[in-house]
């Protein structure tokens, strides 16, 4: 290792970086240099350990993977010996290469949206007399809808627990699962749970293949290990087998906030016990000011910090009369900071150094409107993938899906309804001709524009290229009124970025299916954004900002009113811990004294219990 860099590491960090053989469990709190340490250990393995091997570095966010890749760019060709990406991306690659052993042909087509999966289940229910009768006995439409949602969540729970749910005792939910799976296979489609479950099966049922990957990936590193669920842990254990032990996990149980997605820090602890892992704690905080650390410790008294920055920082509570007044106060303070700066924020306060967080997206609605009104630049990351604002680009994306997957009756049906046309019969050779026929028959301008765009993409192209198609959609937009034109241009700009990101990462032949699958996993998202970040607490995880505003800090909003049990309340505390520790220097906690309820009327609000120790 570079001697100068080695000198900049603490004793605990150096111990992690220089560890080579055997299992290693690292507990690393916020701001402890976790990403830096993980990255430098990968560097150390690739440059200092002899032998022909690869390093498998698995993360739970594309942002974390991108950051590690950027930090290792200087390694040149050596960097190619490391797979750095999400666990789902690794599973996708493995199934693309070897999936035929478990019935997967080619690149899996992913149905990532809840609505799509629900539509598959609804169709499966309609085709199953027993399930249809079970649902039909429920008189209230809302109750029927809730029952279907409950079944779908139950299906996901079973698939994400391949060990504990290996035997399903509830015959009704088992029947719903079988019907759902048949519906997905009929569409030649897979969900996120399938990527993990099928990879687990692939490794367990093919020992020679599993052994090949163990010899190939001599070292495995898992980031954010507290976010694992049973299926993810099972895949990792299957990769390791009985004797393979060069596995490192890094995480922080205090930041385990995905319990709703069946994740739990218990798997991190199980790894420590079952693998007999060496344990190292990183207890310094190199990120946050004293004020931020103090508030984090009030949320979790067991959060011990051995060393921290000699910067005071500040935590301030703001109360608005209502949500609009809260929004005005947040915007006022932002503009003041932009104009005046703050002594604890080096180089002035710029929009890119600031974030506004909400427990849910609803806590941010009034603030977003205020930012728009004042022309304060911002960007949103409230969901994993970009949601199209324009109907035209949404139709174009649906058309891409059915072109990539001739068995995708679900999205073909959706597109036909949008174009007010009859759904065509299945087309083994693809739907392009059928789409042209529909467009000509309906004479829908948007349908014709989409088909013309598809023609520019496919005609005479030796290599798949979406750019001409996007230009054609923008040409169509030029004749529209400004709001519609702007929405199309914004969507095509995101699409263009995603296509460019895909091309940069792709090796060899590109395909529409591979692009759409990569897009579904969020691999094509561009991390760099301009303006103030507008984020939910869950989407802020892993990020850091000089200035953070945490809005909607009232009982019922944060903590969420649904957190009624001890387990749920504990997770809300961890949510607050994560939100607070996104700040490096300044933290503002705001709430409205009154709130207009969705059903009408106004309700007085009590400030959050998380503000109990603040004035």
C-alpha positions in Angstrom: 0.0 0.0 0.0 1.1 3.6 -0.7 2.9 4.7 2.5 1.5 8.2 2.4 -2.1 6.9 2.3 -1.3 4.3 4.9 -0.3 7.1 7.3 -3.7 8.8 6.8 -5.5 5.8 8.1 -6.5 5.2 11.7 -5.3 2.0 13.3 -8.8 0.5 12.9 -9.1 1.6 9.3 -5.6 0.2 8.5 -6.6 -3.2 10.1 -9.6 -3.4 7.7 -7.7 -2.4 4.6 -4.8 -4.8 5.2 -6.9 -7.8 6.1 -6.6 -10.5 3.5 -7.6 -14.1 4.5 -10.6 -15.1 6.5 -14.1 -13.6 7.3 -14.2 -10.0 8.5 -17.2 -8.1 10.0 -16.8 -4.3 10.2 -19.3 -2.1 12.2 -19.0 1.4 10.8 -21.0 4.3 12.0 -22.0 7.4 9.9 -19.0 9.4 8.7 -16.5 6.8 9.8 -14.9 6.6 6.4 -16.6 3.3 5.5 -16.6 3.8 1.7 -13.0 5.0 1.8 -11.9 1.9 3.8 -13.8 -0.5 1.6 -12.4 1.0 -1.5 -8.9 0.9 -0.3 -9.2 -2.7 0.8 -10.2 -3.6 -2.8 -7.2 -1.6 -4.0 -5.0 -3.4 -1.6 -6.3 -6.8 -2.7 -5.9 -6.1 -6.4 -2.4 -4.6 -6.1 -0.7 -6.4 -3.2 -2.1 -9.9 -3.2 -0.5 -12.3 -5.7 -2.6 -14.6 -7.9 -5.2 -14.7 -10.6 -8.5 -13.8 -9.1 -11.3 -11.2 -9.1 -12.9 -9.2 -6.3 -16.7 -9.2 -5.9 -17.8 -5.9 -4.3 -21.6 -5.8 -3.7 -23.6 -2.8 -2.7 -27.2 -2.0 -2.1 -27.3 1.2 -4.1 -26.0 2.2 -7.5 -24.7 5.5 -6.0 -22.4 3.6 -3.6 -21.2 1.4 -6.5 -20.5 4.4 -8.7 -18.6 6.1 -5.9 -16.3 3.1 -5.4 -15.7 2.8 -9.2 -14.7 6.5 -9.4 -12.3 6.1 -6.5 -10.6 3.2 -8.2 -10.3 4.7 -11.7 -6.6 5.3 -11.2 -6.0 1.5 -11.1 -6.4 1.3 -14.9 -6.7 -2.3 -16.2 -6.5 -3.7 -12.6 -9.9 -2.2 -11.9 -11.4 -4.6 -14.5 -10.6 -7.4 -12.1 -13.3 -6.2 -9.7 -17.1 -6.5 -10.2 -18.5 -3.4 -8.4 -22.3 -3.2 -8.4 -25.5 -4.0 -6.7 -26.3 -7.6 -5.7 -29.3 -7.5 -8.1 -27.0 -6.4 -10.9 -24.7 -9.3 -10.2 -27.6 -11.7 -10.2 -28.8 -10.3 -13.5 -25.4 -10.8 -15.1 -25.2 -14.4 -13.7 -28.7 -15.3 -14.9 -28.0 -13.8 -18.3 -24.9 -16.0 -18.7 -26.1 -19.2 -17.0 -29.8 -18.8 -16.4 -30.8 -21.5 -18.9 -29.9 -24.0 -16.1 -33.0 -22.7 -14.2 -35.2 -21.9 -17.2 -34.1 -18.4 -18.0 -33.4 -17.7 -21.6 -31.3 -14.7 -22.5 -31.5 -11.4 -20.5 -34.4 -11.5 -18.0 -37.2 -9.1 -18.7 -37.9 -7.3 -15.4 -41.3 -6.0 -14.2 -40.0 -3.5 -11.6 -43.2 -1.5 -11.0 -45.7 -2.5 -8.3 -48.6 -1.7 -10.7 -47.3 -4.2 -13.3 -46.9 -7.0 -10.8 -50.4 -6.3 -9.4 -51.9 -6.4 -12.9 -50.3 -9.8 -13.5 -51.8 -11.1 -10.2 -55.2 -9.6 -11.1 -55.2 -11.4 -14.4 -54.1 -14.6 -12.8 -57.0 -14.3 -10.2 -59.5 -13.8 -13.0 -58.3 -17.0 -14.7 -58.4 -19.1 -11.5 -62.0 -19.9 -10.5 -61.0 -20.6 -6.9 -59.1 -17.3 -6.4 -61.7 -15.4 -8.4 -64.5 -16.7 -6.1 -62.5 -15.9 -3.0 -62.1 -12.3 -4.1 -65.6 -12.1 -5.4 -67.0 -12.8 -2.0 -65.7 -9.5 -0.7 -68.4 -6.9 -1.4 -66.5 -3.7 -0.9 -64.2 -2.7 -3.8 -61.6 -1.1 -1.5 -61.5 -4.2 0.6 -61.0 -6.4 -2.5 -58.2 -4.1 -3.6 -56.6 -4.4 -0.1 -56.9 -8.2 -0.2 -55.0 -8.3 -3.6 -52.3 -6.0 -2.2 -52.0 -8.2 0.8 -51.6 -11.3 -1.4 -49.0 -9.5 -3.5 -47.0 -8.5 -0.4 -47.3 -12.0 0.9 -46.0 -13.4 -2.4 -43.0 -11.1 -2.2 -42.4 -12.1 1.5 -42.3 -15.8 0.6 -40.0 -15.3 -2.3 -37.6 -13.2 -0.3 -37.5 -15.9 2.4 -36.5 -19.0 0.5 -35.4 -20.9 3.6 -38.0 -20.1 6.2 -40.8 -20.2 3.6 -39.6 -23.3 1.8 -42.8 -25.0 2.9 -45.9 -22.8 2.5 -48.7 -24.0 4.9 -51.3 -21.4 3.8 -52.9 -23.1 0.8 -54.7 -19.9 -0.4 -51.5 -17.8 -0.5 -49.6 -20.7 -2.1 -52.3 -20.9 -4.8 -52.0 -17.1 -5.4 -48.2 -17.5 -5.6 -48.5 -20.3 -8.2 -51.0 -18.3 -10.2 -48.8 -15.2 -10.1 -45.7 -17.1 -11.1 -47.5 -18.7 -14.0 -48.7 -15.2 -15.1 -45.2 -13.8 -14.9 -43.7 -16.7 -16.9 -46.5 -16.3 -19.5 -45.2 -12.7 -20.0 -41.6 -14.0 -20.1 -41.1 -11.7 -17.1 -39.4 -11.7 -13.7 -39.5 -9.4 -10.6 -36.7 -8.3 -8.3 -37.3 -11.2 -6.0 -36.9 -13.6 -8.9 -33.3 -12.4 -9.6 -32.3 -13.4 -6.1 -34.3 -16.6 -5.8 -33.3 -17.9 -9.2 -29.6 -17.1 -8.5 -29.8 -18.9 -5.2 -31.3 -22.0 -7.0 -28.7 -21.7 -9.8 -25.8 -21.9 -7.3 -27.4 -24.6 -5.0 -28.5 -26.9 -7.8 -25.3 -26.6 -9.8 -22.3 -27.2 -7.4 -19.7 -27.2 -10.1 -20.8 -23.8 -11.3 -20.9 -22.4 -7.8 -17.3 -23.8 -7.3 -16.2 -22.0 -10.5 -17.5 -18.7 -9.2 -15.8 -19.2 -5.8 -12.5 -19.8 -7.5 -13.1 -16.8 -9.8 -14.1 -14.4 -7.0 -11.5 -15.2 -4.3 -12.6 -12.2 -2.2 -16.1 -10.9 -1.6 -17.0 -7.5 0.0 -20.5 -6.6 1.1 -21.4 -2.9 1.7 -24.4 -1.8 3.9 -24.7 -5.3 5.2 -27.4 -4.2 7.7 -29.8 -4.0 4.7 -29.7 -7.7 3.8 -32.8 -9.8 3.7 -32.9 -13.6 3.9 -32.8 -14.2 0.1 -29.8 -11.9 -0.2 -28.0 -13.6 2.7 -28.8 -17.0 1.2 -27.3 -16.0 -2.2 -24.1 -14.8 -0.5 -23.9 -18.0 1.6 -24.4 -20.1 -1.6 -21.6 -18.2 -3.3 -19.3 -19.0 -0.3 -20.3 -22.7 0.1 -19.1 -24.6 3.2 -15.4 -23.9 3.0 -14.9 -20.5 1.4 -14.3 -17.8 4.0 -12.8 -14.7 2.3 -16.0 -12.7 2.9 -16.1 -9.2 4.4 -19.3 -7.4 5.5 -19.5 -3.7 6.4 -22.5 -2.1 7.9 -24.2 -0.2 10.7 -27.2 -1.7 12.6 -28.3 1.8 13.6 -29.0 2.5 9.9 -31.1 -0.5 9.2 -34.3 1.2 7.9 -35.6 -1.2 5.3 -37.6 -3.4 7.5 -40.7 -2.9 5.3 -38.7 -4.6 2.6 -37.9 -7.6 4.9 -34.3 -6.5 5.5 -32.7 -6.8 8.9 -29.4 -6.3 10.6 -29.8 -9.9 12.1 -28.1 -11.3 9.0 -25.1 -9.2 9.6 -24.9 -10.6 13.1 -25.6 -14.2 11.8 -22.6 -13.8 9.5 -20.4 -12.8 12.4 -21.5 -16.0 14.3 -21.8 -18.5 11.5 -18.6 -17.6 9.8 -16.6 -16.9 13.0 -15.7 -13.5 11.6 -13.1 -11.2 13.0 -14.8 -8.0 14.2 -13.5 -4.4 13.8 -15.4 -1.3 14.9 -14.9 2.1 13.2 -15.9 4.6 15.8 -14.7 7.9 14.5 -16.9 10.5 12.8 -15.1 12.4 10.1 -18.3 14.0 8.6 -20.5 15.7 11.1 -20.2 18.7 13.4 -20.5 18.5 17.2 -24.1 19.6 17.1 -25.1 16.9 14.6 -23.3 14.2 16.6 -24.9 15.3 19.8 -28.4 15.1 18.3 -27.6 11.6 16.9 -26.5 10.5 20.3 -29.7 11.7 21.9 -31.6 9.5 19.4 -29.3 6.5 20.2 -27.4 6.8 23.5 -25.4 3.7 22.5 -23.9 5.6 19.5 -20.3 6.1 20.8 -17.9 8.4 18.9 -14.2 8.0 19.7 -13.2 11.0 17.6 -15.0 13.8 15.8 -14.4 17.1 13.9 -13.6 20.3 16.0 -16.5 22.1 14.3 -19.5 23.3 16.3 -22.2 23.4 13.6 -25.8 24.1 14.5 -29.2 22.4 15.0 -32.2 24.7 14.7 -36.0 24.0 15.1 -38.4 26.0 12.9 -42.2 26.0 13.4 -44.6 27.2 10.7 -48.2 28.2 11.2 -49.2 25.7 8.5 -47.4 23.7 5.7 -47.3 26.8 3.4 -45.6 28.8 6.2 -43.2 26.0 6.9 -42.3 26.0 3.2 -41.8 29.8 3.2 -39.5 29.6 6.2 -37.4 26.8 4.6 -37.1 28.8 1.4 -36.2 32.0 3.3 -33.4 30.3 5.2 -32.1 28.7 2.0 -31.9 32.0 0.3 -30.3 33.7 3.3 -27.6 31.0 3.4 -27.0 31.3 -0.4 -26.5 35.1 0.1 -24.6 35.2 3.4 -23.0 31.7 3.8 -22.1 30.3 7.1 -18.7 30.2 8.9 -18.9 26.4 9.3 -19.5 25.8 5.6 -16.3 26.2 3.6 -16.6 28.0 0.3 -20.1 29.3 0.8 -23.4 27.6 0.7 -24.4 26.5 -2.7 -27.7 24.7 -3.7 -25.7 21.5 -4.4 -24.6 21.5 -0.8 -28.1 21.4 0.5 -30.9 18.8 0.9 -34.5 18.9 2.1 -35.6 15.6 3.5 -39.1 14.3 4.4 -40.2 11.1 6.0 -42.6 10.7 3.0 -42.9 12.6 -0.2 -46.1 14.2 1.0 -44.2 16.2 3.6 -42.3 17.9 0.8 -45.2 18.9 -1.5 -45.6 22.5 -0.2 -41.9 23.0 -0.1 -41.5 21.9 -3.7 -44.2 24.3 -4.7 -42.4 27.1 -2.9 -39.1 26.3 -4.5 -40.8 26.4 -7.9 -42.4 29.7 -7.1 -39.0 31.3 -6.2 -37.1 29.6 -9.0 -34.8 27.8 -6.6 -33.1 25.0 -8.5 -33.8 21.6 -7.1 -34.0 17.9 -8.1 -36.0 15.1 -6.8 -35.1 11.5 -6.0 -38.3 10.3 -4.4 -38.4 6.9 -6.2 -35.8 4.5 -7.6 -36.5 5.3 -11.2 -37.5 8.4 -13.2 -41.2 8.7 -13.7 -42.1 10.1 -17.1 -44.0 13.3 -17.0 -45.2 13.1 -20.7 -47.7 10.6 -22.1 -45.7 10.5 -25.3 -42.5 9.2 -23.7 -44.4 6.8 -21.5 -46.0 5.3 -24.7 -42.6 5.1 -26.3 -41.2 3.3 -23.3 -44.2 0.8 -23.4 -43.5 0.2 -27.1 -39.8 -0.5 -26.3 -40.9 -3.1 -23.8 -43.2 -5.0 -26.2 -40.5 -4.8 -28.9 -37.9 -6.3 -26.5 -40.3 -9.0 -25.3 -42.8 -10.4 -27.8 -44.6 -12.3 -25.0 -45.2 -9.1 -23.0 -49.0 -9.1 -23.3 -49.4 -6.9 -20.3 -47.6 -3.8 -21.7 -49.0 -4.4 -25.2 -52.5 -4.3 -23.7 -51.7 -1.1 -21.8 -50.4 0.5 -24.9 -53.4 -0.5 -27.0 -55.8 1.0 -24.4 -53.8 4.3 -24.5 -54.2 4.3 -28.2 -57.9 3.3 -28.0 -57.3 0.3 -30.2 -57.9 -3.4 -30.1 -55.1 -5.5 -28.6 -53.3 -7.4 -31.4 -52.7 -11.1 -31.4 -49.3 -12.3 -30.2 -46.5 -11.8 -32.6 -43.6 -14.3 -32.3 -41.3 -12.2 -34.4 -42.1 -8.9 -32.5 -44.8 -6.3 -32.3 -43.4 -3.6 -34.6 -45.7 -4.4 -37.5 -48.7 -4.6 -35.2 -47.9 -1.3 -33.6 -47.7 0.3 -37.1 -51.1 -1.2 -38.0 -52.7 0.1 -34.8 -51.2 3.6 -35.3 -52.4 3.8 -38.9 -55.9 2.6 -37.9 -56.3 5.0 -35.0 -54.6 7.9 -36.7 -53.4 9.0 -33.3 -50.7 11.6 -33.7 -48.8 10.3 -30.7 -49.1 6.7 -31.8 -47.8 7.6 -35.3 -45.0 9.6 -33.7 -44.0 6.7 -31.5 -43.9 4.3 -34.5 -42.0 6.7 -36.6 -39.5 7.0 -33.7 -39.2 3.2 -33.5 -38.4 3.1 -37.3 -35.6 5.6 -36.9 -34.1 3.5 -34.1 -34.2 0.2 -36.0 -33.9 1.0 -39.7 -30.5 0.3 -41.1 -28.7 0.2 -37.8 -25.9 -2.3 -37.3 -25.7 -1.2 -33.7 -28.8 -0.4 -31.6 -29.2 3.4 -31.2 -32.0 5.2 -29.4 -30.7 8.7 -30.1 -32.5 9.2 -33.5 -35.8 8.0 -31.9 -35.4 10.5 -29.1 -34.7 13.3 -31.6 -37.9 12.4 -33.5 -40.0 12.6 -30.3 -38.5 16.0 -29.6 -39.4 17.1 -33.2 -43.0 16.1 -32.5 -42.9 18.1 -29.3 -41.9 21.3 -31.1 -45.4 21.7 -32.4 -47.0 21.4 -29.0 -47.9 24.0 -26.3 -45.1 24.9 -23.9 -46.1 22.7 -20.9 -46.4 19.6 -23.0 -43.3 20.4 -25.0 -41.3 21.0 -21.9 -42.4 17.7 -20.3 -41.3 15.7 -23.4 -38.0 17.4 -23.6 -37.4 16.8 -19.9 -38.2 13.1 -20.3 -36.1 12.6 -23.4 -33.2 14.3 -21.6 -33.4 11.7 -18.9 -33.8 8.9 -21.4 -30.7 10.2 -23.3 -28.6 10.2 -20.1 -29.7 6.7 -19.3 -28.9 5.4 -22.8 -25.5 7.0 -22.6 -24.8 5.5 -19.2 -25.8 2.1 -20.5 -23.5 2.4 -23.5 -20.6 3.4 -21.3 -21.1 0.3 -19.1 -22.0 -2.2 -21.9 -19.3 -4.5 -23.2 -19.8 -6.0 -26.6 -23.2 -6.3 -28.2 -26.0 -4.1 -26.9 -29.6 -5.1 -26.8 -32.9 -3.4 -26.0 -33.7 -6.1 -23.4 -30.4 -5.5 -21.6 -30.9 -1.7 -21.7 -34.4 -2.0 -20.2 -33.3 -4.5 -17.5 -30.4 -2.2 -16.6 -32.8 0.7 -16.5 -35.2 -1.2 -14.2 -32.3 -1.8 -11.8 -31.4 1.9 -11.7 -28.0 1.1 -13.3 -28.5 3.8 -15.9 -29.3 6.7 -13.6 -26.9 9.6 -13.6 -25.8 10.4 -10.0 -24.7 14.0 -10.6 -27.5 16.5 -10.2 -27.7 20.3 -9.8 -29.7 22.2 -7.3 -31.1 21.5 -3.9 -31.8 17.8 -3.3 -35.4 17.0 -2.5 -35.4 13.5 -1.0 -37.3 11.1 1.2 -35.4 9.8 4.2 -35.0 6.4 2.5 -33.7 7.8 -0.7 -31.2 10.0 1.2 -29.4 7.0 2.7 -25.7 6.9 1.9 -25.7 10.6 0.9 -24.2 13.6 2.8 -24.8 17.4 2.6 -23.4 20.4 4.3 -26.9 21.7 5.1 -29.9 19.5 5.7 -33.6 20.6 6.3 -35.7 17.8 7.8 -39.3 18.8 7.2 -42.6 17.6 8.6 -41.2 16.8 12.1 -44.6 16.3 13.8 -46.1 13.4 15.5 -47.9 11.2 13.0 -45.6 12.3 10.2 -42.2 11.6 11.7 -42.5 9.2 13.4 -45.1 7.8 11.0 -48.6 7.3 12.5 -48.5 3.6 11.4 -45.5 2.8 13.7 -47.6 1.4 16.5 -45.5 -1.5 17.7 -42.2 -1.6 19.4 -40.5 -3.0 16.3 -41.9 -0.2 14.1 -41.1 2.5 16.6 -37.5 1.3 16.8 -37.2 1.5 13.0 -38.6 5.1 13.1 -35.8 6.0 15.5 -33.3 4.5 13.0 -35.0 6.5 10.3 -34.5 9.7 12.3 -30.8 8.7 13.0 -30.2 8.2 9.3 -31.9 11.5 8.4 -29.9 13.5 11.1 -26.6 12.1 10.1 -26.9 13.1 6.5 -25.9 16.6 7.6 -22.2 17.5 7.9 -22.6 21.0 9.3 -26.1 22.6 9.7 -29.4 20.9 10.4 -32.8 22.5 10.4 -35.8 20.6 11.8 -39.2 22.1 10.8 -42.8 21.3 11.3 -46.2 22.9 10.7 -48.4 23.7 13.8 -51.5 22.9 11.7 -52.1 20.6 8.8 -54.9 20.4 6.2 -56.1 16.8 6.2 -56.7 14.8 2.9 -60.4 14.5 3.9 -60.8 18.2 4.6 -60.5 20.2 7.8 -57.5 21.3 9.8 -55.7 19.5 12.5 -53.4 20.9 15.1 -50.0 19.1 15.3 -47.6 18.2 18.1 -43.9 18.4 17.3 -42.1 15.2 17.0 -40.8 13.3 20.0 -37.4 13.4 18.2 -37.2 17.1 19.0 -37.7 16.5 22.7 -34.2 17.6 23.7 -34.2 20.7 21.5 -35.5 24.2 22.1 
